[in-house]
Amino acid sequence: MQKKFLLVFLILAICTVLCTIAYAESGAKEKTVTDMEGRTVSIPVPLQHVITVGSVPVQNSFLFALGEGNTISNDLPESFKKQGRWKYQYVFAPNLQGEPSIQTTNNQPNVEEIVKLNPDVVFTMDKPTVDLLEKSNIPVVYLSWVNDDDVKKLMTLLGEAYNKQDEASKYLKYFDDTVNKVSSVAATIPDSDRKKVLYLAYSSMSVPHKIGDWWIEKGGGISVSNATRETESLKIDAEQINTWNPDIIIVSTPDEIDAIQKDPKLADVTAIKNKAVYIAPMGAHTWANRGIETPLTVMWAAKTMYPDKFKDFDLEKVTHDFYKEFFGVDCTPDQIKDILSGKAKI
């Protein structure tokens, strides 16, 4: 009797071990992460099937840098695709093409479609979307990047979610090293020689992102819009631009240059008179906005403002090496020039 009991016990023990191994190998387990609104969210490990909602290209770009672009299960929203400017999203993550767009024409999330796709988690930078998806019991992680320090929290969070802590740390070190390399040179520029710069969204007459103040300053310029503001975007008018009288204006779309140059209300602005209006590069995202390419933006801004001071900085090589190192994509010289021109079109 005792032998039979031992035999049954051994069989049960072996079954338990085998089931545990099978469970572990299947990846059928969960972990909790704390998002950037302080919410605790339970997610499966590993993440294999995610959806990005809201500012889709910027969120995608962070996943590209972790080598996880292949886990994204939705295409860009139709409103983005109609712009024809997101060519390199598909270069960096070809799997996006053919996936469903899960946002409506007014960029609201299509909850019914999201439920149907049954994602492991939804990433969003839109707080109302968090509330909306929670009601449908969809796991959702809120991300935020307004100031430069937020990138450390965001990448640390995503690194934890994907178990890619080393990759996240590697990017953050690159971020700091690149910015410090540029800033150390910029620090030698006398205050009297510093350019006054405006990052402008001409079509909406606004300064679109607070991060613009930061990368202009880090590149050695003076951001004319660097003032306390309550919102991410700052509404302005032609009178304000004339008062600021920037030496350089930076925009994010090619058509804005011609429109600005032809605006009679801006004819006396120094940047207009000197034709010093430039388009920010456009890769995974618009470099001038908050995104994964922000350390490259600092270098680009510095070379744009002070070409002689930063002539030894090989931006084309740095850009190529960045995408190869973090995205695993070996861009051609023509692709790098296309990205740096800010004029890339599908």
CORNOR-V27863 format. One record per run of one state. SS is the DSSP state (2 for helix, 1 for strand, 0 for the rest). FROM is the first residue (numbers start at 1). TO is the last residue. If there is no record, write none. Layout:
# CORNOR-V27863
ss from to
SS FROM TO
SS FROM TO
This chain:
# CORNOR-V27863
ss from to
0 1 1
2 2 26
0 27 28
1 29 34
0 35 39
1 40 45
0 46 49
1 50 53
0 54 55
2 56 65
0 66 68
2 69 71
1 72 72
0 73 77
2 78 81
0 82 86
2 87 92
0 93 93
2 94 96
0 97 102
1 103 103
0 104 108
1 109 109
0 110 110
2 111 117
0 118 120
1 121 124
0 125 126
2 127 134
0 135 139
1 140 142
0 143 149
2 150 161
0 162 164
2 165 186
0 187 190
2 191 193
0 194 195
1 196 199
0 200 200
1 201 201
2 202 204
0 205 205
1 206 207
0 208 210
2 211 218
0 219 221
1 222 223
0 224 233
1 234 235
0 236 237
2 238 244
0 245 247
1 248 251
0 252 253
2 254 261
0 262 263
2 264 266
0 267 269
2 270 273
0 274 276
1 277 279
0 280 281
1 282 282
0 283 285
1 286 286
0 287 293
2 294 305
0 306 314
2 315 327
0 328 332
2 333 341
0 342 346
